[in-house]
Amino acid sequence: MLARFEVAEHARAEVEAERSQLVAAGLLPDEIARRCLSLASAPAVECVEGDHRHEQRTSLHLDRLDLVAGEENRGVDRDPLERRDDGDLVALGNRILEEKPDLLVLSGVAPANAPLLIRAARELGFEGLISTETAQDAKVLEEGAGELANGFISVGGASTPEIASDAMKEFVDRYTKMFGEYNDESNTKVYALEYILETLKANPAAIDNVEEFKKTMDTFSAPNPYLKDDAKLSYVGATSFGQKRQLAVPMVVNEYKDGAFQTLFVGTVD
């Protein structure tokens, strides 16, 4: 499938003028796009699609944005955008209105940009689910999108109060005292140094030998100090990448609601 997007002809001059002013003012591309969305009120999407034997699900990728189409177009096909600039986001806004998708995926979106995109989609009338596979900041969501961010789903930190060890709780307490508030992303970042040190302890020769370090990763296992019970540190990734190069941490799927994250479930990967 191929989809091509253009700003509506009648709105093009106005959109370009507005965009030029915002660029000159130094605004970020996502903010520029959000402010330009309202200028493209007429249909502005041209879509050329191939014939497929299977049921289709239209999925778009725009910078860090995916659009999954509604119930009438379910399936597995992915529909890439040819150009990726803020003008495409204007066109995407029209497609959201036209196709009424079930799910909007902000793929890899930075915490600072998430509330801008969420607000833009909600103000356009989008009522479906919005999600991302990256950790977010609840306070940034609250300040940037407020109640419009309620229901936003993300893959958050590596522990919840129910499974966190005393060592993890102590880390959260010291972090909060030092910086004034805790950030959910720190639940995963806390593992980085621990993995390096424990891997070097398992094979001291790896301290100045990358090949030794990589060899150790294949069989490495050590107690996980940040989780209760008998949790282990290990490297994963063989299933997806053919080699163990990822840190094994619990994957906590969160839903944002009224200024805080609520845990939906905790998963693992191999």
VEXGULO-178753 format. One record per residue (C-alpha): residue in one letter; y, x, z negated. Coordinates in steps of 0.001 Angstrom, whole numbers, plus 500000, padded with zeros to 6 digits. Layout:
N
AYXZ
...
// end
This chain:
270
M500000500000500000
L503547501122500714
A506692499701499154
R510182500651500282
F513275499691498298
E516911499393499291
V519993498088497517
A521012494742499055
E523409495306501982
H526188493147500568
A526055494926497197
R525666498487498435
A529363499449498525
E530012498028495071
V526914499699493600
E527789503085495127
A531386502877493878
E530235502011490372
R527598504721490421
S530103507371491538
Q532417506503488659
L529580506658486117
V528323509993487486
A531838511400487226
A531971510186483629
G528833512223482871
L526437509370482036
L522692509911482171
P520783508461485177
D519006505805483095
E522298504552481663
I523876504555485128
A520979502517486473
R521170500020483622
R524841499396484246
C524292499007487979
L521478496464487658
S523781493473487388
L525513494348490683
A522432493654492795
S522149489898492402
A520659489092495811
P517092489946496889
A517069493650497694
V513424494539498083
E511577495115501326
C507838495505500841
V505265496482503462
E501696496117502229
G498368496930503826
D495348494637503834
H492815495229501055
R489380493782500579
H489728493710496815
E492015491800494511
Q495300493648494074
R497442494627491129
T500803495957492241
S501850498915490121
L505067500827490721
H506138504204489430
L509850504915489190
D510862508117487445
R509203507217484139
L508704503509484878
D505594501558485930
L505518497894486904
V502257495943486791
A502394492650488687
G501550489185487381
E498362487150487248
E498306486242490928
N498051489943491965
R495509491447489568
G493432494411490708
V493540498187490783
D495811499327493624
R498852501483492893
D502071501129494845
P504275504298494810
L508006504369495428
E509169506800498089
R512531507601496522
R513234507991492812
D516872507587491894
D518966505068490002
G519422503008493180
D515672502386493130
L515968501074489587
V518467498481490855
A515865497341493377
L513157497421490725
G515236495017488666
N515068492541491508
R511330493016491838
I510857492331488132
L512609489005488647
E510647488192491790
E507124489153490682
K507346488269486972
P504894491030485895
D502651490783482869
L503231494374481793
L505985496952482190
V504829500521481416
L507543503074480615
S505335506015481504
G506223509160479545
V509633507788478610
A511745509884476226
P512652508170472926
A516359508263473830
N515769506425477124
A513275503792475966
P515810501372474409
L517994501484477536
L515093500471479774
I513812497868477322
R517247496292476996
A517747496268480775
A514395494538481351
R514920491948478612
E518459491154479717
L517066490521483213
G514816487890481693
F511555489853481590
E509313488275478930
G506072490227479423
L504682493151477458
I506429496540477536
S504524499691476579
T504386503486476821
E501761506145476161
T504176508435474306
A505403508486470694
Q508750506852469984
D511445506754467304
A511769503426465479
K515352504074464426
V516441504885467990
L514780501669469205
E516529499677466497
E519937501169467275
G519601500995471060
A517748497734471650
G517572495882468340
E515447492729468403
L514943493159472154
A512506495985471338
N510236493783469215
G506719493834470643
F507153497243472330
I503788499066472221
S503441502847472025
V500865505495471159
G502291506939468008
G501484509558465427
A498152510875464288
S497873509191460914
T498647505972459078
P499088505518455320
E495520504168455161
I493909507336456561
A496464510000455560
S495374512636453043
D497418513712450031
A498465516827452006
M499851514653454802
K501703512422452362
E503202515530450746
F504338516760454194
V506006513403454908
D507754513519451544
R509073517075452053
Y510142516279455638
T512037513173454491
K513808515062451701
M514843517818454112
F516012515668457045
G516865512326455447
E514309510254457354
Y510830510630458812
N510080510691462552
D506781509277463807
E506423512088466355
S506014514565463491
N502602513040462754
T501266514911465776
K503549517955465728
V502309518841462245
Y498941519763463767
A500151522517466096
L500389525426463659
E497282524330461753
Y495198524480464927
I496497527933465859
L495867529410462415
E492409527874461993
T491343529010465471
L492455532565464690
K490580532441461385
A487438531401463271
N487847534332465671
P490349537035464588
A489927538791467957
A491831535887469519
I495106536987467917
D495946539173470932
N493354538009473449
V493833534729475269
E490299534720476670
E488870535053473171
F491063532159472017
K489886529941474899
K486260530870474254
T486624529871470608
M488067526474471561
D484746525376473075
T482862525398469748
F485718525309467219
S485537522977464220
A487384523038460889
P488304520568458136
N491292518354458949
P493717518691456017
Y495824515720457092
L493177512984457054
K490940511565454348
D487191511931454098
D485360514425456341
A487690514464459359
K487506517601461509
L489860519631463678
S488404520239467150
Y489435520630470766
V488764517884473314
G489386517191476980
A486035517946478620
T485607514361479818
S489036514034481405
F489883517632482345
G486548519440482508
Q487455521796479677
K488492521603476029
R492213522286475995
Q493580519292474033
L494044518944470273
A491874516220468756
V494139513947466714
P493744510227465990
M495558508068468548
V497523505433466660
V498610502491468823
N501738500930467331
E503809497815467881
Y507525497958467099
K508880495072465026
D512191494701463177
G512952498397462748
A509458499714462024
F506097500405463657
Q503027498346462800
T499581499809463504
L497492497822465989
F494478500153465972
V493456503813465691
G491388505397468471
T489948508768469475
V489400510715472698
D486840513283473812
// end
